[in-house]
């Protein structure tokens, strides 16, 4: 497994052994494959750098606000469990999201896969878990009969923020760019 991860990380690189100043052989890696670059104007790139983190933080904040409301639905164990899973998913989503939003303009194969594709995947997973949280909160509100619809509404808005990140990133086109080292 470790060997597979090594090959995925260095996909597109060539390696050569060169003697170092200390007499030992060192590995020099040169990237020779195509670069992947998003087809965005500078304004779109700036909006992406600001918009994705704001949508993400807005979604997490809405989820948190929904979870701390004094409502009957928030006392149900299954809503609490789904809310916790939503937060865990959001933490996992944060790494590829910020890598994608704040990443380099030209990306290697590995950076493209671990940024763009993983960002879309985790945005969708997080939105799905948040949608489940909202549905469970609706069920718990109906069972509690207290009419507190604010938490399910906040969970739905949080889901919308995360889903929007996935939709927007999915619409970003990437082009292969020639590598001068190729």
Secondary structure, DSSP 4 states (H G I P E B T S, - for coil): -HHHHHHHHTTTEEEEEEE-TTSSEEEEEEE-S-EEEE---HHHHHHHHHHHHHHHHHHHHHHHHHHTS--GGGGSHHHHHHHHHHHHHHHHHHHHHHHHHHS-SEE-HHHHIIIIIHHHHHHHHHHHHHHHHHHHHHHHHHHHT----HHHHHHHHHHHHHHHHHHHHHT--EEEE--TT-
